[in-house]
Amino acid sequence: MNYLIKLFKILIITLIIALMCKYCFAEVFTNNQIANAIYKAEGGSKTNHPYGILVKYKHTTPRQACLNTIAHARRDFNEGDFISFLGSRYCPVGASNDPQGLNKNWIKNVKYFLNK
């Protein structure tokens, strides 16, 4: 019986950790790790728009613009999946600048590179 109680406790702890990872995705990765994943998902060195940044800024780099967006999203984020929340702002599905509908792949691709 003692064995079953210990096994049950381990199962509960594992479940809690799994739920924390699912619902606190933002805490698992740093802003730099997320920016690196976005860079790769947006085409890396092969694209004309690093980090998916379409505008040229006078006083910041595309990476810094990406990091600024991530930091701002963290301030506004409440709960759930942070990468999905970020994607809804960074690369929204149905955006006018996405005529081929590729934005729908952004969240999946960023998560792929985060976990690689």
C-alpha positions in Angstrom: 0.0 0.0 0.0 2.9 2.4 0.8 4.1 1.8 -2.7 0.8 2.9 -4.2 0.7 6.1 -2.1 4.3 7.0 -3.2 3.4 6.3 -6.8 0.3 8.4 -6.6 2.3 11.3 -5.1 4.8 11.1 -7.9 2.0 11.0 -10.4 0.4 14.1 -8.9 3.6 16.0 -8.8 4.3 15.1 -12.5 0.9 16.2 -13.5 1.3 19.5 -11.7 4.7 20.1 -13.4 3.2 19.2 -16.8 0.3 21.7 -16.3 2.7 24.4 -15.2 4.7 23.9 -18.3 1.6 24.1 -20.5 0.0 27.1 -18.8 3.2 29.0 -17.9 5.0 28.6 -21.3 6.2 32.1 -21.0 8.2 31.3 -17.9 10.0 28.3 -19.5 11.8 30.4 -22.2 13.7 33.7 -22.0 13.0 36.6 -24.3 16.2 35.8 -26.1 15.2 32.2 -26.6 11.9 33.3 -28.0 13.5 35.9 -30.3 15.9 33.2 -31.6 13.0 30.9 -32.4 11.1 33.7 -34.1 14.3 34.5 -36.2 14.4 30.9 -37.4 10.7 30.6 -37.9 10.7 33.8 -40.0 13.4 32.5 -42.3 16.7 33.2 -40.5 19.5 34.6 -42.6 17.6 33.7 -45.9 14.9 36.4 -45.5 14.8 40.1 -46.4 12.8 40.6 -43.2 14.7 39.2 -40.2 12.5 38.4 -37.2 9.5 39.1 -39.5 10.0 42.8 -39.0 8.7 44.5 -42.1 9.5 48.1 -41.2 13.0 49.7 -41.1 13.5 51.6 -37.8 16.0 54.4 -37.5 17.2 53.7 -34.0 16.7 49.9 -33.5 17.6 46.6 -35.1 15.0 44.0 -36.1 16.2 41.8 -33.2 15.6 44.6 -30.7 12.2 45.4 -32.2 11.4 41.7 -31.8 12.6 41.7 -28.2 10.6 44.9 -27.4 7.5 43.2 -28.8 8.1 40.1 -26.6 8.7 42.2 -23.5 5.5 44.3 -24.2 3.5 41.1 -24.7 4.8 39.7 -21.4 3.5 42.8 -19.6 0.0 42.4 -21.2 -0.1 38.6 -20.9 -2.5 37.1 -18.2 -2.7 33.4 -18.5 -2.7 30.5 -21.0 -0.2 29.9 -23.7 2.2 32.8 -24.0 3.4 31.9 -27.5 -0.2 31.8 -28.8 -0.8 35.1 -27.2 2.3 36.6 -28.7 1.4 35.1 -32.1 -2.0 36.9 -32.0 -0.1 40.2 -31.9 3.1 39.5 -33.7 1.7 37.5 -36.6 -2.1 37.5 -36.6 -4.0 35.1 -38.7 -6.0 37.0 -41.4 -3.7 40.1 -41.4 -3.8 42.2 -44.5 -0.1 41.8 -45.1 -0.5 38.0 -45.3 -2.3 37.3 -48.6 -1.1 33.6 -48.7 -2.3 32.9 -45.1 1.1 31.8 -43.9 0.6 33.4 -40.4 -1.5 30.4 -39.4 1.8 28.4 -39.2 3.7 31.0 -37.0 2.8 29.6 -33.5 3.5 26.0 -34.5 6.8 27.0 -36.1 8.0 29.2 -33.2 7.2 26.4 -30.7 9.1 23.9 -32.9 12.2 26.0 -32.9 11.9 26.7 -29.1 11.8 23.0 -28.4 14.5 22.0 -30.9 
